[in-house]
């Protein structure tokens, strides 16, 4: 193999013993999981906001952001369930660039996967212990999910991973909601096939074990827009797109039809400041159609302390070093406006 084996990394069991979850944190996660499960099973009409930075670049800024979300959540708790994004892996289209805290716990230093594993667990743990939020992360590497399996309440499978067999099979063994994004080319059949696979039972190899999954009834769709052959972005959050997805679900026979709509990425053509407008249009579509209202369980929003983005060495505290995000003032206003419109 054309690999240099630098060092053997500790197992998830060892890392969890080093940084254990408290009994209080365990109870809060159970409560959060139950709230989300009720929404996806149709037992609750609360609205989900999976919201936070494009990527978690530094723990202090991410934790300050989540602390602010805590105060907002308490004010909108009758209508909205907030799930903060702590995305510790960053998929790169060409493989180049900052790959997230797992690879580089310090964006200014060389990759260090050992420090990264410790850093992402400590960050998720501290968010849960300090704020009561068990957060969302992207499952970029299915084998690594075990390091965070006891602290996450939501997992997303990205547009570049959704067709991958291991992502689908691992998703079928999770007991929390897993959102399957439509691929970058926009084919909804790929996304629907991924949901079908995730809701089914499978035997496969995971972490050196032969395992049997029971299927994940909470696997669902995420619409994030797509790219034309020309490379231009196209949205798929409009009324007609949501009706089409409803029809696809009807034809599929899948249980618990659901979608989280991503307000950024190709849906906004990465015009991050358009996210509040897009959110309002989706809510308007929900008012026009009962089928859409039942289908749309929430939104995915990219937000941080400071508007926009910067290069990894930019040095602006609380500003994204990957995709641009709306800043805190716009975020707070957006959440309250969504609550009023629900």
C-alpha atoms as one frame of an Amber mdcrd trajectory, in Angstrom:
protein
   0.000   0.000   0.000   1.134   3.517  -0.700   0.583   4.618   2.906   2.847
   5.697   5.731   1.457   4.391   9.011   2.311   7.217  11.427   0.838   5.768
  14.639  -1.994   3.621  15.928  -4.902   5.647  17.281  -6.894   4.815  20.423
 -10.232   3.084  20.003 -13.539   4.848  20.613 -13.951   2.858  23.839 -10.633
   4.144  25.171 -11.360   7.748  24.226 -14.802   7.580  25.837 -13.204   6.294
  29.042 -10.739   9.186  28.941 -13.508  11.751  28.386 -16.703  10.224  29.811
 -20.215  11.611  29.569 -21.756  12.482  32.929 -25.072  11.082  34.144 -26.560
  14.566  33.799 -25.348  14.817  30.206 -26.742  11.384  29.463 -30.180  12.411
  30.711 -30.163  15.630  28.707 -29.281  13.727  25.552 -32.144  11.292  26.175
 -34.528  14.237  26.498 -33.211  15.854  23.319 -33.378  12.568  21.405 -36.980
  12.038  22.510 -37.986  15.532  21.368 -36.503  14.960  17.910 -37.932  11.455
  17.635 -41.436  12.752  18.381 -41.101  15.319  15.586 -39.962  12.774  12.996
 -42.652  10.305  14.081 -45.340  12.967  13.709 -46.181  13.068  17.424 -45.021
  16.676  17.803 -45.515  19.649  15.486 -42.477  21.527  16.767 -40.025  22.775
  14.137 -36.351  21.781  14.032 -33.500  24.203  13.390 -30.144  22.509  12.777
 -28.093  25.654  13.015 -24.500  26.723  13.451 -21.154  27.328  11.772 -20.260
  25.710   8.469 -17.359  24.109  10.329 -16.234  24.163  13.959 -12.855  25.873
  13.725 -12.144  26.830  17.349 -13.769  25.613  20.543 -14.064  28.951  22.367
 -16.005  30.700  19.597 -18.219  27.669  18.942 -19.083  27.335  22.632 -19.868
  31.046  22.941 -22.162  30.734  19.930 -23.960  27.717  21.433 -24.322  29.474
  24.795 -26.133  32.280  22.965 -28.384  29.719  21.263 -29.341  28.390  24.678
 -30.933  31.694  25.628 -32.854  31.861  22.360 -34.016  28.235  22.664 -35.562
  28.939  26.041 -37.644  31.728  24.495 -38.957  29.690  21.539 -39.204  26.261
  23.199 -42.960  25.986  22.597 -42.460  26.018  18.810 -38.843  25.251  17.945
 -36.245  22.607  18.804 -32.735  23.895  18.171 -29.953  21.439  17.349 -26.614
  23.254  17.166 -24.226  22.297  14.378 -20.774  21.279  15.554 -19.368  20.091
  12.240 -15.904  18.741  12.978 -15.198  17.286   9.515 -15.159  19.291   6.321
 -15.543  17.558   2.927 -13.444  19.178   0.234 -14.399  18.991  -3.425 -10.815
  18.508  -4.607  -9.349  17.244  -1.333  -7.402  20.453  -0.771  -7.919  22.933
   2.049  -8.970  22.903   5.709 -10.629  19.558   6.493 -12.016  20.420   9.894
 -11.140  20.151  13.576 -10.689  16.382  13.386  -7.753  16.876  11.025  -6.507
  20.202  12.354  -7.600  21.100  15.882  -5.453  24.178  15.311  -6.132  25.495
  11.776  -2.698  27.136  11.750  -0.854  23.879  12.501  -0.220  20.661  10.625
  -2.822  17.863  10.705  -2.813  15.851  13.942  -5.522  13.196  14.009  -4.820
  12.120  17.594  -5.248  15.634  18.951  -8.215  16.040  16.614 -10.063  13.016
  17.998  -9.602  14.341  21.536 -10.554  17.893  20.541 -13.832  17.004  18.834
 -14.970  14.776  21.706 -14.115  17.416  24.298 -15.966  20.085  22.291 -19.147
  18.038  21.898 -18.980  16.997  25.561 -18.542  20.529  26.811 -21.417  21.801
  24.682 -23.689  19.138  26.161 -22.532  19.561  29.757 -22.557  23.386  29.687
 -25.695  24.097  27.641 -27.773  20.898  27.585 -27.519  20.720  23.804 -26.568
  17.391  22.255 -25.550  18.588  18.846 -25.368  17.671  15.168 -22.308  16.620
  13.202 -21.687  15.419   9.675 -20.803  11.747   9.324 -17.981  12.212   6.864
 -16.112   9.122   8.101 -18.531   6.384   9.239 -15.868   4.554  11.275 -15.289
   7.684  13.361 -18.918   8.002  14.465 -18.183   5.756  17.455 -16.057   8.488
  19.041 -19.155  10.694  19.323 -22.038   8.202  19.314 -23.056   8.936  22.922
 -23.160  12.731  22.552 -24.835  13.378  19.175 -28.560  13.826  18.586 -28.485
  14.371  14.818 -26.262  13.236  11.954 -26.093  14.461   8.369 -24.707  12.513
   5.415 -23.351  15.002   2.921 -23.977  15.442  -0.781 -20.657  13.800  -1.705
 -21.168  10.835   0.657 -24.837   9.992   0.175 -24.215   7.382  -2.513 -21.552
   5.594  -0.485 -22.442   2.114   0.748 -20.732   2.419   4.134 -22.517   5.674
   4.953 -25.858   4.089   4.149 -25.217   0.916   6.143 -23.832   2.759   9.158
 -26.854   5.071   9.107 -29.090   2.005   9.309 -27.496   1.168  12.657 -27.958
   4.564  14.326 -30.793   5.343  16.749 -30.920   9.088  16.053 -32.194  11.030
  13.020 -29.907  10.810   9.993 -30.433  13.293   7.172 -29.481  12.194   3.651
 -28.606  15.139   1.421 -29.403  15.155  -2.258 -26.143  14.756  -4.233 -24.396
  17.724  -5.802 -25.808  16.770  -9.202 -29.354  16.963  -7.834 -30.673  13.446
  -8.549 -33.356  12.893  -5.936 -33.436   9.155  -6.686 -29.931   8.864  -5.180
 -31.132  10.495  -1.969 -34.290   8.373  -1.845 -32.253   5.198  -2.389 -30.004
   6.224   0.498 -33.019   6.682   2.781 -34.386   3.298   1.690 -31.068   1.641
   2.525 -30.804   3.434   5.867 -34.294   2.368   6.936 -33.524  -1.314   6.203
 -31.638  -3.974   8.176 -28.144  -5.010   7.044 -25.250  -7.267   7.991 -21.853
  -5.650   7.415 -18.373  -5.076   8.833 -17.960  -2.185  11.283 -14.898  -1.463
  13.440 -13.593  -4.988  13.014 -16.923  -6.613  13.885 -19.601  -8.360  11.888
 -22.679  -6.374  12.876 -26.412  -6.504  12.224 -28.337  -3.240  11.993 -32.068
  -3.066  12.631 -32.765  -0.153  10.281 -33.233   3.501  11.151 -36.859   4.696
  10.923 -35.681   8.286  11.428 -33.609   8.448   8.226 -34.905  11.308   6.077
 -34.163  13.751   3.261 -32.192  16.982   3.227 -32.653  19.276   0.227 -29.573
  21.452  -0.320 -29.837  22.535  -3.963 -27.572  21.248  -6.723 -25.234  22.195
  -9.551 -25.986  22.137 -13.281 -23.542  20.593 -15.729 -22.422  24.146 -16.387
 -21.435  24.474 -12.736 -24.159  26.991 -11.867 -26.187  26.428  -8.706 -29.901
  25.638  -8.736 -32.262  25.613  -5.739 -34.677  22.860  -4.752 -36.542  24.470
  -1.857 -39.449  25.956  -3.829 -43.082  24.851  -3.508 -42.856  22.646  -6.604
 -39.698  20.941  -5.306 -41.355  20.122  -2.002 -44.468  18.769  -3.722 -42.247
  16.584  -5.912 -40.481  15.215  -2.851 -43.843  14.494  -1.228 -44.857  12.530
  -4.324 -41.581  10.598  -4.310 -42.169   9.639  -0.700 -45.725   8.551  -1.538
 -44.429   6.290  -4.309 -41.576   4.890  -2.229 -43.554   3.410   0.637 -40.935
   4.709   3.084 -42.034   5.315   6.661 -41.960   8.687   8.418 -41.673  10.952
   5.346 -39.610  13.983   6.317 -37.270  16.626   4.984 -34.960  19.203   6.493
 -34.353  22.026   4.015 -30.876  23.527   3.836 -31.121  27.295   3.403 -27.513
  27.735   2.284 -25.201  25.854  -0.125 -26.677  25.601  -3.634 -30.116  26.654
  -2.358 -28.734  30.134  -1.727 -25.986  29.914  -4.358 -23.787  30.475  -1.277
 -25.316  33.939  -0.905 -25.466  33.383   2.844 -27.441  36.541   3.573 -30.384
  35.122   1.579 -31.051  32.455   4.193 -33.750  34.407   6.103 -35.653  35.029
   2.843 -35.403  31.372   1.835 -36.649  30.277   5.255 -39.697  32.503   4.930
 -40.506  31.112   1.480 -40.386  27.558   2.830 -42.701  28.491   5.686 -45.050
  30.112   3.152 -45.132  26.863   1.155 -46.024  25.027   4.365 -49.007  27.325
   4.839 -50.172  26.705   1.268 -50.040  22.899   1.401 -50.871  20.544   4.245
 -48.747  17.863   2.544 -45.728  20.167   2.621 -46.478  21.170   6.209 -46.392
  17.519   7.294 -43.260  16.798   5.253 -41.014  19.709   6.259 -39.713  19.063
   9.760 -37.225  21.893   9.873 -34.380  23.889   8.375 -30.598  23.664   8.263
 -28.990  27.085   8.632 -25.349  28.177   8.492 -24.736  30.798  11.143 -21.909
  32.007  13.395 -20.970  35.009  15.512 -19.756  37.216  12.641 -21.194  37.620
   9.127 -19.352  36.186   6.137 -16.170  34.158   5.972 -12.395  34.534   6.025
  -9.304  32.574   5.059  -8.121  30.023   7.647  -5.415  32.424   8.811  -7.763
  35.425   8.934  -7.804  35.686  12.717 -11.352  37.077  13.111 -12.925  35.489
  16.178 -16.267  33.830  15.425 -16.143  34.181  11.634 -16.265  31.094   9.421
 -13.068  29.876   7.777 -15.049  27.794   5.280 -18.443  28.719   3.773 -19.868
  32.141   4.719 -22.504  32.277   7.464 -24.965  34.845   8.758 -23.813  36.574
  11.938 -25.392  36.487  15.370 -27.727  39.486  15.095 -29.276  38.185  11.869
 -29.438  34.695  13.379 -31.317  35.792  16.466 -33.776  37.854  14.419 -34.263
  34.964  11.980 -35.112  32.463  14.727 -37.660  34.780  16.340 -39.262  35.522
  12.944 -39.530  31.814  12.187 -41.190  31.238  15.556 -43.735  33.983  14.829
 -44.561  32.522  11.412 -45.072  28.947  12.634
